[in-house]
Amino acid sequence: MKIVRRIGVPPRERGSLSGETCPDVFELDNGDFAVVGTEATDTLDGELPPDAARAEHERIVIVSRETLIRAKADLPDA
């Protein structure tokens, strides 16, 4: 599995001075997406709605609103 490209703009373009510790979204070579965000599984697991579930190997991560909005233009329609 390899990262093919960033989805959205680099952290520096979203105001990160260091560019080192910011949320990010990447497209993988298999078509899936990888997200760098703040781990929040313990905090949000009990907040999932009844029709949502998380497998033991999955984690809930927070990605800033700006990161996703700035990634929107790069997301494929299908």
mmCIF file of the N, C-alpha and C atoms, coordinates in Angstrom:
data_MODEL
# 
_entry.id   MODEL 
# 
loop_
_atom_site.group_PDB 
_atom_site.id 
_atom_site.type_symbol 
_atom_site.label_atom_id 
_atom_site.label_alt_id 
_atom_site.label_comp_id 
_atom_site.label_asym_id 
_atom_site.label_entity_id 
_atom_site.label_seq_id 
_atom_site.pdbx_PDB_ins_code 
_atom_site.Cartn_x 
_atom_site.Cartn_y 
_atom_site.Cartn_z 
_atom_site.occupancy 
_atom_site.B_iso_or_equiv 
_atom_site.pdbx_formal_charge 
_atom_site.auth_seq_id 
_atom_site.auth_comp_id 
_atom_site.auth_asym_id 
_atom_site.auth_atom_id 
_atom_site.pdbx_PDB_model_num 
ATOM 1   N N  . MET A 1 1  ? 0.846   -1.172 0.000  1.00 0.00 ? 1  MET A N  1 
ATOM 2   C CA . MET A 1 1  ? 0.000   0.000  0.000  1.00 0.00 ? 1  MET A CA 1 
ATOM 3   C C  . MET A 1 1  ? 0.896   1.240  0.000  1.00 0.00 ? 1  MET A C  1 
ATOM 4   N N  . LYS A 1 2  ? 0.578   2.184  -0.874 1.00 0.00 ? 2  LYS A N  1 
ATOM 5   C CA . LYS A 1 2  ? 1.377   3.400  -0.997 1.00 0.00 ? 2  LYS A CA 1 
ATOM 6   C C  . LYS A 1 2  ? 0.485   4.625  -1.136 1.00 0.00 ? 2  LYS A C  1 
ATOM 7   N N  . ILE A 1 3  ? 0.994   5.757  -0.657 1.00 0.00 ? 3  ILE A N  1 
ATOM 8   C CA . ILE A 1 3  ? 0.300   7.030  -0.846 1.00 0.00 ? 3  ILE A CA 1 
ATOM 9   C C  . ILE A 1 3  ? 0.558   7.498  -2.275 1.00 0.00 ? 3  ILE A C  1 
ATOM 10  N N  . VAL A 1 4  ? -0.529  7.828  -2.971 1.00 0.00 ? 4  VAL A N  1 
ATOM 11  C CA . VAL A 1 4  ? -0.432  8.301  -4.347 1.00 0.00 ? 4  VAL A CA 1 
ATOM 12  C C  . VAL A 1 4  ? -0.371  9.821  -4.394 1.00 0.00 ? 4  VAL A C  1 
ATOM 13  N N  . ARG A 1 5  ? -1.248  10.471 -3.598 1.00 0.00 ? 5  ARG A N  1 
ATOM 14  C CA . ARG A 1 5  ? -1.283  11.940 -3.627 1.00 0.00 ? 5  ARG A CA 1 
ATOM 15  C C  . ARG A 1 5  ? -1.997  12.484 -2.402 1.00 0.00 ? 5  ARG A C  1 
ATOM 16  N N  . ARG A 1 6  ? -1.732  13.737 -2.119 1.00 0.00 ? 6  ARG A N  1 
ATOM 17  C CA . ARG A 1 6  ? -2.450  14.455 -1.066 1.00 0.00 ? 6  ARG A CA 1 
ATOM 18  C C  . ARG A 1 6  ? -3.793  14.892 -1.640 1.00 0.00 ? 6  ARG A C  1 
ATOM 19  N N  . ILE A 1 7  ? -4.795  14.841 -0.823 1.00 0.00 ? 7  ILE A N  1 
ATOM 20  C CA . ILE A 1 7  ? -6.115  15.362 -1.186 1.00 0.00 ? 7  ILE A CA 1 
ATOM 21  C C  . ILE A 1 7  ? -6.263  16.696 -0.465 1.00 0.00 ? 7  ILE A C  1 
ATOM 22  N N  . GLY A 1 8  ? -6.363  17.767 -1.214 1.00 0.00 ? 8  GLY A N  1 
ATOM 23  C CA . GLY A 1 8  ? -6.431  19.093 -0.611 1.00 0.00 ? 8  GLY A CA 1 
ATOM 24  C C  . GLY A 1 8  ? -5.084  19.779 -0.675 1.00 0.00 ? 8  GLY A C  1 
ATOM 25  N N  . VAL A 1 9  ? -4.910  20.741 0.198  1.00 0.00 ? 9  VAL A N  1 
ATOM 26  C CA . VAL A 1 9  ? -3.691  21.554 0.179  1.00 0.00 ? 9  VAL A CA 1 
ATOM 27  C C  . VAL A 1 9  ? -2.770  21.161 1.329  1.00 0.00 ? 9  VAL A C  1 
ATOM 28  N N  . PRO A 1 10 ? -1.476  21.435 1.196  1.00 0.00 ? 10 PRO A N  1 
ATOM 29  C CA . PRO A 1 10 ? -0.536  21.126 2.279  1.00 0.00 ? 10 PRO A CA 1 
ATOM 30  C C  . PRO A 1 10 ? -0.872  21.906 3.553  1.00 0.00 ? 10 PRO A C  1 
ATOM 31  N N  . PRO A 1 11 ? -0.463  21.378 4.705  1.00 0.00 ? 11 PRO A N  1 
ATOM 32  C CA . PRO A 1 11 ? -0.744  22.048 5.970  1.00 0.00 ? 11 PRO A CA 1 
ATOM 33  C C  . PRO A 1 11 ? -0.306  23.515 6.012  1.00 0.00 ? 11 PRO A C  1 
ATOM 34  N N  . ARG A 1 12 ? 0.820   23.845 5.418  1.00 0.00 ? 12 ARG A N  1 
ATOM 35  C CA . ARG A 1 12 ? 1.288   25.240 5.430  1.00 0.00 ? 12 ARG A CA 1 
ATOM 36  C C  . ARG A 1 12 ? 0.277   26.181 4.779  1.00 0.00 ? 12 ARG A C  1 
ATOM 37  N N  . GLU A 1 13 ? -0.433  25.698 3.751  1.00 0.00 ? 13 GLU A N  1 
ATOM 38  C CA . GLU A 1 13 ? -1.449  26.521 3.093  1.00 0.00 ? 13 GLU A CA 1 
ATOM 39  C C  . GLU A 1 13 ? -2.703  26.659 3.939  1.00 0.00 ? 13 GLU A C  1 
ATOM 40  N N  . ARG A 1 14 ? -2.813  25.852 4.986  1.00 0.00 ? 14 ARG A N  1 
ATOM 41  C CA . ARG A 1 14 ? -3.947  25.963 5.910  1.00 0.00 ? 14 ARG A CA 1 
ATOM 42  C C  . ARG A 1 14 ? -3.531  26.671 7.194  1.00 0.00 ? 14 ARG A C  1 
ATOM 43  N N  . GLY A 1 15 ? -2.342  27.268 7.199  1.00 0.00 ? 15 GLY A N  1 
ATOM 44  C CA . GLY A 1 15 ? -1.930  28.084 8.328  1.00 0.00 ? 15 GLY A CA 1 
ATOM 45  C C  . GLY A 1 15 ? -0.958  27.445 9.300  1.00 0.00 ? 15 GLY A C  1 
ATOM 46  N N  . SER A 1 16 ? -0.505  26.220 9.054  1.00 0.00 ? 16 SER A N  1 
ATOM 47  C CA . SER A 1 16 ? 0.459   25.590 9.937  1.00 0.00 ? 16 SER A CA 1 
ATOM 48  C C  . SER A 1 16 ? 1.834   26.214 9.708  1.00 0.00 ? 16 SER A C  1 
ATOM 49  N N  . LEU A 1 17 ? 2.419   26.741 10.762 1.00 0.00 ? 17 LEU A N  1 
ATOM 50  C CA . LEU A 1 17 ? 3.731   27.358 10.627 1.00 0.00 ? 17 LEU A CA 1 
ATOM 51  C C  . LEU A 1 17 ? 4.830   26.313 10.484 1.00 0.00 ? 17 LEU A C  1 
ATOM 52  N N  . SER A 1 18 ? 4.664   25.183 11.177 1.00 0.00 ? 18 SER A N  1 
ATOM 53  C CA . SER A 1 18 ? 5.695   24.144 11.097 1.00 0.00 ? 18 SER A CA 1 
ATOM 54  C C  . SER A 1 18 ? 5.408   23.164 9.970  1.00 0.00 ? 18 SER A C  1 
ATOM 55  N N  . GLY A 1 19 ? 4.136   22.952 9.653  1.00 0.00 ? 19 GLY A N  1 
ATOM 56  C CA . GLY A 1 19 ? 3.767   21.995 8.612  1.00 0.00 ? 19 GLY A CA 1 
ATOM 57  C C  . GLY A 1 19 ? 4.000   20.557 9.017  1.00 0.00 ? 19 GLY A C  1 
ATOM 58  N N  . GLU A 1 20 ? 4.293   20.321 10.287 1.00 0.00 ? 20 GLU A N  1 
ATOM 59  C CA . GLU A 1 20 ? 4.670   18.984 10.709 1.00 0.00 ? 20 GLU A CA 1 
ATOM 60  C C  . GLU A 1 20 ? 3.566   18.215 11.422 1.00 0.00 ? 20 GLU A C  1 
ATOM 61  N N  . THR A 1 21 ? 2.672   18.878 12.108 1.00 0.00 ? 21 THR A N  1 
ATOM 62  C CA . THR A 1 21 ? 1.697   18.164 12.933 1.00 0.00 ? 21 THR A CA 1 
ATOM 63  C C  . THR A 1 21 ? 0.286   18.635 12.623 1.00 0.00 ? 21 THR A C  1 
ATOM 64  N N  . CYS A 1 22 ? -0.139  18.416 11.410 1.00 0.00 ? 22 CYS A N  1 
ATOM 65  C CA . CYS A 1 22 ? -1.456  18.885 11.000 1.00 0.00 ? 22 CYS A CA 1 
ATOM 66  C C  . CYS A 1 22 ? -2.253  17.749 10.375 1.00 0.00 ? 22 CYS A C  1 
ATOM 67  N N  . PRO A 1 23 ? -3.587  17.845 10.480 1.00 0.00 ? 23 PRO A N  1 
ATOM 68  C CA . PRO A 1 23 ? -4.406  16.839 9.812  1.00 0.00 ? 23 PRO A CA 1 
ATOM 69  C C  . PRO A 1 23 ? -4.158  16.863 8.305  1.00 0.00 ? 23 PRO A C  1 
ATOM 70  N N  . ASP A 1 24 ? -4.336  15.710 7.685  1.00 0.00 ? 24 ASP A N  1 
ATOM 71  C CA . ASP A 1 24 ? -4.089  15.601 6.255  1.00 0.00 ? 24 ASP A CA 1 
ATOM 72  C C  . ASP A 1 24 ? -4.896  14.434 5.706  1.00 0.00 ? 24 ASP A C  1 
ATOM 73  N N  . VAL A 1 25 ? -5.153  14.464 4.402  1.00 0.00 ? 25 VAL A N  1 
ATOM 74  C CA . VAL A 1 25 ? -5.894  13.397 3.730  1.00 0.00 ? 25 VAL A CA 1 
ATOM 75  C C  . VAL A 1 25 ? -5.079  12.978 2.507  1.00 0.00 ? 25 VAL A C  1 
ATOM 76  N N  . PHE A 1 26 ? -4.943  11.661 2.323  1.00 0.00 ? 26 PHE A N  1 
ATOM 77  C CA . PHE A 1 26 ? -4.158  11.131 1.214  1.00 0.00 ? 26 PHE A CA 1 
ATOM 78  C C  . PHE A 1 26 ? -4.939  10.038 0.483  1.00 0.00 ? 26 PHE A C  1 
ATOM 79  N N  . GLU A 1 27 ? -4.759  9.981  -0.835 1.00 0.00 ? 27 GLU A N  1 
ATOM 80  C CA . GLU A 1 27 ? -5.318  8.883  -1.622 1.00 0.00 ? 27 GLU A CA 1 
ATOM 81  C C  . GLU A 1 27 ? -4.267  7.788  -1.709 1.00 0.00 ? 27 GLU A C  1 
ATOM 82  N N  . LEU A 1 28 ? -4.717  6.549  -1.554 1.00 0.00 ? 28 LEU A N  1 
ATOM 83  C CA . LEU A 1 28 ? -3.812  5.402  -1.616 1.00 0.00 ? 28 LEU A CA 1 
ATOM 84  C C  . LEU A 1 28 ? -3.874  4.755  -2.992 1.00 0.00 ? 28 LEU A C  1 
ATOM 85  N N  . ASP A 1 29 ? -2.886  3.937  -3.303 1.00 0.00 ? 29 ASP A N  1 
ATOM 86  C CA . ASP A 1 29 ? -2.823  3.308  -4.623 1.00 0.00 ? 29 ASP A CA 1 
ATOM 87  C C  . ASP A 1 29 ? -3.947  2.318  -4.888 1.00 0.00 ? 29 ASP A C  1 
ATOM 88  N N  . ASN A 1 30 ? -4.672  1.895  -3.840 1.00 0.00 ? 30 ASN A N  1 
ATOM 89  C CA . ASN A 1 30 ? -5.811  1.001  -4.047 1.00 0.00 ? 30 ASN A CA 1 
ATOM 90  C C  . ASN A 1 30 ? -7.136  1.757  -4.137 1.00 0.00 ? 30 ASN A C  1 
ATOM 91  N N  . GLY A 1 31 ? -7.072  3.110  -4.109 1.00 0.00 ? 31 GLY A N  1 
ATOM 92  C CA . GLY A 1 31 ? -8.268  3.932  -4.215 1.00 0.00 ? 31 GLY A CA 1 
ATOM 93  C C  . GLY A 1 31 ? -8.845  4.343  -2.871 1.00 0.00 ? 31 GLY A C  1 
ATOM 94  N N  . ASP A 1 32 ? -8.390  3.756  -1.778 1.00 0.00 ? 32 ASP A N  1 
ATOM 95  C CA . ASP A 1 32 ? -8.846  4.151  -0.448 1.00 0.00 ? 32 ASP A CA 1 
ATOM 96  C C  . ASP A 1 32 ? -8.173  5.454  -0.044 1.00 0.00 ? 32 ASP A C  1 
ATOM 97  N N  . PHE A 1 33 ? -8.599  6.003  1.095  1.00 0.00 ? 33 PHE A N  1 
ATOM 98  C CA . PHE A 1 33 ? -8.037  7.238  1.605  1.00 0.00 ? 33 PHE A CA 1 
ATOM 99  C C  . PHE A 1 33 ? -7.468  7.004  2.995  1.00 0.00 ? 33 PHE A C  1 
ATOM 100 N N  . ALA A 1 34 ? -6.372  7.665  3.291  1.00 0.00 ? 34 ALA A N  1 
ATOM 101 C CA . ALA A 1 34 ? -5.772  7.632  4.628  1.00 0.00 ? 34 ALA A CA 1 
ATOM 102 C C  . ALA A 1 34 ? -5.903  9.033  5.214  1.00 0.00 ? 34 ALA A C  1 
ATOM 103 N N  . VAL A 1 35 ? -6.208  9.085  6.510  1.00 0.00 ? 35 VAL A N  1 
ATOM 104 C CA . VAL A 1 35 ? -6.424  10.355 7.181  1.00 0.00 ? 35 VAL A CA 1 
ATOM 105 C C  . VAL A 1 35 ? -5.467  10.469 8.359  1.00 0.00 ? 35 VAL A C  1 
ATOM 106 N N  . VAL A 1 36 ? -4.805  11.607 8.463  1.00 0.00 ? 36 VAL A N  1 
ATOM 107 C CA . VAL A 1 36 ? -4.003  11.926 9.638  1.00 0.00 ? 36 VAL A CA 1 
ATOM 108 C C  . VAL A 1 36 ? -4.839  12.893 10.461 1.00 0.00 ? 36 VAL A C  1 
ATOM 109 N N  . GLY A 1 37 ? -5.135  12.502 11.672 1.00 0.00 ? 37 GLY A N  1 
ATOM 110 C CA . GLY A 1 37 ? -5.958  13.349 12.525 1.00 0.00 ? 37 GLY A CA 1 
ATOM 111 C C  . GLY A 1 37 ? -5.674  13.069 13.986 1.00 0.00 ? 37 GLY A C  1 
ATOM 112 N N  . THR A 1 38 ? -6.426  13.709 14.834 1.00 0.00 ? 38 THR A N  1 
ATOM 113 C CA . THR A 1 38 ? -6.289  13.537 16.270 1.00 0.00 ? 38 THR A CA 1 
ATOM 114 C C  . THR A 1 38 ? -7.083  12.319 16.707 1.00 0.00 ? 38 THR A C  1 
ATOM 115 N N  . GLU A 1 39 ? -6.434  11.371 17.352 1.00 0.00 ? 39 GLU A N  1 
ATOM 116 C CA . GLU A 1 39 ? -7.094  10.151 17.806 1.00 0.00 ? 39 GLU A CA 1 
ATOM 117 C C  . GLU A 1 39 ? -8.120  10.509 18.882 1.00 0.00 ? 39 GLU A C  1 
ATOM 118 N N  . ALA A 1 40 ? -9.369  10.077 18.689 1.00 0.00 ? 40 ALA A N  1 
ATOM 119 C CA . ALA A 1 40 ? -10.445 10.435 19.610 1.00 0.00 ? 40 ALA A CA 1 
ATOM 120 C C  . ALA A 1 40 ? -11.380 9.264  19.887 1.00 0.00 ? 40 ALA A C  1 
ATOM 121 N N  . THR A 1 41 ? -10.898 8.042  19.711 1.00 0.00 ? 41 THR A N  1 
ATOM 122 C CA . THR A 1 41 ? -11.754 6.865  19.874 1.00 0.00 ? 41 THR A CA 1 
ATOM 123 C C  . THR A 1 41 ? -12.362 6.797  21.273 1.00 0.00 ? 41 THR A C  1 
ATOM 124 N N  . ASP A 1 42 ? -11.551 6.941  22.292 1.00 0.00 ? 42 ASP A N  1 
ATOM 125 C CA . ASP A 1 42 ? -12.071 6.843  23.663 1.00 0.00 ? 42 ASP A CA 1 
ATOM 126 C C  . ASP A 1 42 ? -13.124 7.902  23.944 1.00 0.00 ? 42 ASP A C  1 
ATOM 127 N N  . THR A 1 43 ? -12.928 9.092  23.414 1.00 0.00 ? 43 THR A N  1 
ATOM 128 C CA . THR A 1 43 ? -13.849 10.197 23.656 1.00 0.00 ? 43 THR A CA 1 
ATOM 129 C C  . THR A 1 43 ? -15.161 10.051 22.899 1.00 0.00 ? 43 THR A C  1 
ATOM 130 N N  . LEU A 1 44 ? -15.098 9.582  21.643 1.00 0.00 ? 44 LEU A N  1 
ATOM 131 C CA . LEU A 1 44 ? -16.279 9.599  20.779 1.00 0.00 ? 44 LEU A CA 1 
ATOM 132 C C  . LEU A 1 44 ? -16.945 8.252  20.561 1.00 0.00 ? 44 LEU A C  1 
ATOM 133 N N  . ASP A 1 45 ? -16.325 7.169  20.969 1.00 0.00 ? 45 ASP A N  1 
ATOM 134 C CA . ASP A 1 45 ? -16.892 5.841  20.720 1.00 0.00 ? 45 ASP A CA 1 
ATOM 135 C C  . ASP A 1 45 ? -18.317 5.732  21.260 1.00 0.00 ? 45 ASP A C  1 
ATOM 136 N N  . GLY A 1 46 ? -18.562 6.197  22.457 1.00 0.00 ? 46 GLY A N  1 
ATOM 137 C CA . GLY A 1 46 ? -19.894 6.133  23.048 1.00 0.00 ? 46 GLY A CA 1 
ATOM 138 C C  . GLY A 1 46 ? -20.885 7.106  22.443 1.00 0.00 ? 46 GLY A C  1 
ATOM 139 N N  . GLU A 1 47 ? -20.401 8.007  21.602 1.00 0.00 ? 47 GLU A N  1 
ATOM 140 C CA . GLU A 1 47 ? -21.258 9.000  20.956 1.00 0.00 ? 47 GLU A CA 1 
ATOM 141 C C  . GLU A 1 47 ? -21.744 8.558  19.577 1.00 0.00 ? 47 GLU A C  1 
ATOM 142 N N  . LEU A 1 48 ? -21.225 7.430  19.083 1.00 0.00 ? 48 LEU A N  1 
ATOM 143 C CA . LEU A 1 48 ? -21.660 6.960  17.767 1.00 0.00 ? 48 LEU A CA 1 
ATOM 144 C C  . LEU A 1 48 ? -23.159 6.702  17.776 1.00 0.00 ? 48 LEU A C  1 
ATOM 145 N N  . PRO A 1 49 ? -23.854 7.060  16.691 1.00 0.00 ? 49 PRO A N  1 
ATOM 146 C CA . PRO A 1 49 ? -25.287 6.790  16.623 1.00 0.00 ? 49 PRO A CA 1 
ATOM 147 C C  . PRO A 1 49 ? -25.556 5.283  16.574 1.00 0.00 ? 49 PRO A C  1 
ATOM 148 N N  . PRO A 1 50 ? -26.771 4.869  16.885 1.00 0.00 ? 50 PRO A N  1 
ATOM 149 C CA . PRO A 1 50 ? -27.101 3.439  16.938 1.00 0.00 ? 50 PRO A CA 1 
ATOM 150 C C  . PRO A 1 50 ? -26.825 2.675  15.642 1.00 0.00 ? 50 PRO A C  1 
ATOM 151 N N  . ASP A 1 51 ? -26.880 3.351  14.505 1.00 0.00 ? 51 ASP A N  1 
ATOM 152 C CA . ASP A 1 51 ? -26.673 2.657  13.232 1.00 0.00 ? 51 ASP A CA 1 
ATOM 153 C C  . ASP A 1 51 ? -25.214 2.723  12.765 1.00 0.00 ? 51 ASP A C  1 
ATOM 154 N N  . ALA A 1 52 ? -24.292 3.144  13.645 1.00 0.00 ? 52 ALA A N  1 
ATOM 155 C CA . ALA A 1 52 ? -22.866 3.192  13.317 1.00 0.00 ? 52 ALA A CA 1 
ATOM 156 C C  . ALA A 1 52 ? -22.119 2.204  14.216 1.00 0.00 ? 52 ALA A C  1 
ATOM 157 N N  . ALA A 1 53 ? -21.046 1.683  13.697 1.00 0.00 ? 53 ALA A N  1 
ATOM 158 C CA . ALA A 1 53 ? -20.250 0.739  14.470 1.00 0.00 ? 53 ALA A CA 1 
ATOM 159 C C  . ALA A 1 53 ? -18.784 0.917  14.117 1.00 0.00 ? 53 ALA A C  1 
ATOM 160 N N  . ARG A 1 54 ? -17.921 0.454  15.018 1.00 0.00 ? 54 ARG A N  1 
ATOM 161 C CA . ARG A 1 54 ? -16.481 0.544  14.817 1.00 0.00 ? 54 ARG A CA 1 
ATOM 162 C C  . ARG A 1 54 ? -15.889 -0.819 15.126 1.00 0.00 ? 54 ARG A C  1 
ATOM 163 N N  . ALA A 1 55 ? -15.139 -1.370 14.168 1.00 0.00 ? 55 ALA A N  1 
ATOM 164 C CA . ALA A 1 55 ? -14.462 -2.640 14.412 1.00 0.00 ? 55 ALA A CA 1 
ATOM 165 C C  . ALA A 1 55 ? -13.314 -2.414 15.386 1.00 0.00 ? 55 ALA A C  1 
ATOM 166 N N  . GLU A 1 56 ? -12.867 -3.460 16.014 1.00 0.00 ? 56 GLU A N  1 
ATOM 167 C CA . GLU A 1 56 ? -11.791 -3.356 17.010 1.00 0.00 ? 56 GLU A CA 1 
ATOM 168 C C  . GLU A 1 56 ? -10.518 -2.731 16.422 1.00 0.00 ? 56 GLU A C  1 
ATOM 169 N N  . HIS A 1 57 ? -10.247 -2.983 15.156 1.00 0.00 ? 57 HIS A N  1 
ATOM 170 C CA . HIS A 1 57 ? -9.037  -2.442 14.538 1.00 0.00 ? 57 HIS A CA 1 
ATOM 171 C C  . HIS A 1 57 ? -9.218  -1.011 14.016 1.00 0.00 ? 57 HIS A C  1 
ATOM 172 N N  . GLU A 1 58 ? -10.412 -0.466 14.091 1.00 0.00 ? 58 GLU A N  1 
ATOM 173 C CA . GLU A 1 58 ? -10.683 0.882  13.586 1.00 0.00 ? 58 GLU A CA 1 
ATOM 174 C C  . GLU A 1 58 ? -10.591 1.908  14.712 1.00 0.00 ? 58 GLU A C  1 
ATOM 175 N N  . ARG A 1 59 ? -10.247 3.120  14.340 1.00 0.00 ? 59 ARG A N  1 
ATOM 176 C CA . ARG A 1 59 ? -10.142 4.222  15.277 1.00 0.00 ? 59 ARG A CA 1 
ATOM 177 C C  . ARG A 1 59 ? -10.949 5.402  14.772 1.00 0.00 ? 59 ARG A C  1 
ATOM 178 N N  . ILE A 1 60 ? -11.432 6.212  15.677 1.00 0.00 ? 60 ILE A N  1 
ATOM 179 C CA . ILE A 1 60 ? -12.104 7.453  15.326 1.00 0.00 ? 60 ILE A CA 1 
ATOM 180 C C  . ILE A 1 60 ? -11.055 8.561  15.402 1.00 0.00 ? 60 ILE A C  1 
ATOM 181 N N  . VAL A 1 61 ? -10.913 9.310  14.313 1.00 0.00 ? 61 VAL A N  1 
ATOM 182 C CA . VAL A 1 61 ? -9.976  10.424 14.302 1.00 0.00 ? 61 VAL A CA 1 
ATOM 183 C C  . VAL A 1 61 ? -10.708 11.709 13.935 1.00 0.00 ? 61 VAL A C  1 
ATOM 184 N N  . ILE A 1 62 ? -10.226 12.801 14.473 1.00 0.00 ? 62 ILE A N  1 
ATOM 185 C CA . ILE A 1 62 ? -10.802 14.115 14.173 1.00 0.00 ? 62 ILE A CA 1 
ATOM 186 C C  . ILE A 1 62 ? -9.910  14.791 13.142 1.00 0.00 ? 62 ILE A C  1 
ATOM 187 N N  . VAL A 1 63 ? -10.552 15.298 12.096 1.00 0.00 ? 63 VAL A N  1 
ATOM 188 C CA . VAL A 1 63 ? -9.877  16.073 11.072 1.00 0.00 ? 63 VAL A CA 1 
ATOM 189 C C  . VAL A 1 63 ? -10.576 17.425 11.032 1.00 0.00 ? 63 VAL A C  1 
ATOM 190 N N  . SER A 1 64 ? -9.812  18.485 11.009 1.00 0.00 ? 64 SER A N  1 
ATOM 191 C CA . SER A 1 64 ? -10.415 19.819 11.059 1.00 0.00 ? 64 SER A CA 1 
ATOM 192 C C  . SER A 1 64 ? -11.356 20.047 9.872  1.00 0.00 ? 64 SER A C  1 
ATOM 193 N N  . ARG A 1 65 ? -12.331 20.874 10.111 1.00 0.00 ? 65 ARG A N  1 
ATOM 194 C CA . ARG A 1 65 ? -13.296 21.244 9.071  1.00 0.00 ? 65 ARG A CA 1 
ATOM 195 C C  . ARG A 1 65 ? -12.574 21.823 7.860  1.00 0.00 ? 65 ARG A C  1 
ATOM 196 N N  . GLU A 1 66 ? -11.616 22.710 8.105  1.00 0.00 ? 66 GLU A N  1 
ATOM 197 C CA . GLU A 1 66 ? -10.892 23.345 7.007  1.00 0.00 ? 66 GLU A CA 1 
ATOM 198 C C  . GLU A 1 66 ? -10.155 22.317 6.159  1.00 0.00 ? 66 GLU A C  1 
ATOM 199 N N  . THR A 1 67 ? -9.575  21.300 6.798  1.00 0.00 ? 67 THR A N  1 
ATOM 200 C CA . THR A 1 67 ? -8.860  20.270 6.051  1.00 0.00 ? 67 THR A CA 1 
ATOM 201 C C  . THR A 1 67 ? -9.791  19.572 5.071  1.00 0.00 ? 67 THR A C  1 
ATOM 202 N N  . LEU A 1 68 ? -10.977 19.176 5.537  1.00 0.00 ? 68 LEU A N  1 
ATOM 203 C CA . LEU A 1 68 ? -11.913 18.478 4.647  1.00 0.00 ? 68 LEU A CA 1 
ATOM 204 C C  . LEU A 1 68 ? -12.500 19.397 3.589  1.00 0.00 ? 68 LEU A C  1 
ATOM 205 N N  . ILE A 1 69 ? -12.809 20.630 3.958  1.00 0.00 ? 69 ILE A N  1 
ATOM 206 C CA . ILE A 1 69 ? -13.356 21.562 2.970  1.00 0.00 ? 69 ILE A CA 1 
ATOM 207 C C  . ILE A 1 69 ? -12.332 21.830 1.874  1.00 0.00 ? 69 ILE A C  1 
ATOM 208 N N  . ARG A 1 70 ? -11.065 21.991 2.263  1.00 0.00 ? 70 ARG A N  1 
ATOM 209 C CA . ARG A 1 70 ? -10.019 22.252 1.273  1.00 0.00 ? 70 ARG A CA 1 
ATOM 210 C C  . ARG A 1 70 ? -9.695  21.005 0.451  1.00 0.00 ? 70 ARG A C  1 
ATOM 211 N N  . ALA A 1 71 ? -10.067 19.829 0.926  1.00 0.00 ? 71 ALA A N  1 
ATOM 212 C CA . ALA A 1 71 ? -9.844  18.579 0.182  1.00 0.00 ? 71 ALA A CA 1 
ATOM 213 C C  . ALA A 1 71 ? -10.984 18.290 -0.792 1.00 0.00 ? 71 ALA A C  1 
ATOM 214 N N  . LYS A 1 72 ? -12.118 18.890 -0.565 1.00 0.00 ? 72 LYS A N  1 
ATOM 215 C CA . LYS A 1 72 ? -13.325 18.584 -1.346 1.00 0.00 ? 72 LYS A CA 1 
ATOM 216 C C  . LYS A 1 72 ? -13.097 18.661 -2.856 1.00 0.00 ? 72 LYS A C  1 
ATOM 217 N N  . ALA A 1 73 ? -12.424 19.668 -3.310 1.00 0.00 ? 73 ALA A N  1 
ATOM 218 C CA . ALA A 1 73 ? -12.218 19.843 -4.758 1.00 0.00 ? 73 ALA A CA 1 
ATOM 219 C C  . ALA A 1 73 ? -11.393 18.713 -5.373 1.00 0.00 ? 73 ALA A C  1 
ATOM 220 N N  . ASP A 1 74 ? -10.558 18.059 -4.567 1.00 0.00 ? 74 ASP A N  1 
ATOM 221 C CA . ASP A 1 74 ? -9.700  16.983 -5.076 1.00 0.00 ? 74 ASP A CA 1 
ATOM 222 C C  . ASP A 1 74 ? -10.333 15.605 -4.994 1.00 0.00 ? 74 ASP A C  1 
ATOM 223 N N  . LEU A 1 75 ? -11.489 15.494 -4.369 1.00 0.00 ? 75 LEU A N  1 
ATOM 224 C CA . LEU A 1 75 ? -12.136 14.185 -4.221 1.00 0.00 ? 75 LEU A CA 1 
ATOM 225 C C  . LEU A 1 75 ? -12.831 13.779 -5.513 1.00 0.00 ? 75 LEU A C  1 
ATOM 226 N N  . PRO A 1 76 ? -12.638 12.559 -5.955 1.00 0.00 ? 76 PRO A N  1 
ATOM 227 C CA . PRO A 1 76 ? -13.305 12.114 -7.181 1.00 0.00 ? 76 PRO A CA 1 
ATOM 228 C C  . PRO A 1 76 ? -14.813 11.987 -6.956 1.00 0.00 ? 76 PRO A C  1 
ATOM 229 N N  . ASP A 1 77 ? -15.583 12.146 -8.024 1.00 0.00 ? 77 ASP A N  1 
ATOM 230 C CA . ASP A 1 77 ? -17.033 12.009 -7.932 1.00 0.00 ? 77 ASP A CA 1 
ATOM 231 C C  . ASP A 1 77 ? -17.462 10.559 -7.816 1.00 0.00 ? 77 ASP A C  1 
ATOM 232 N N  . ALA A 1 78 ? -16.624 9.644  -8.276 1.00 0.00 ? 78 ALA A N  1 
ATOM 233 C CA . ALA A 1 78 ? -16.978 8.214  -8.212 1.00 0.00 ? 78 ALA A CA 1 
ATOM 234 C C  . ALA A 1 78 ? -15.770 7.390  -7.876 1.00 0.00 ? 78 ALA A C  1 
# 
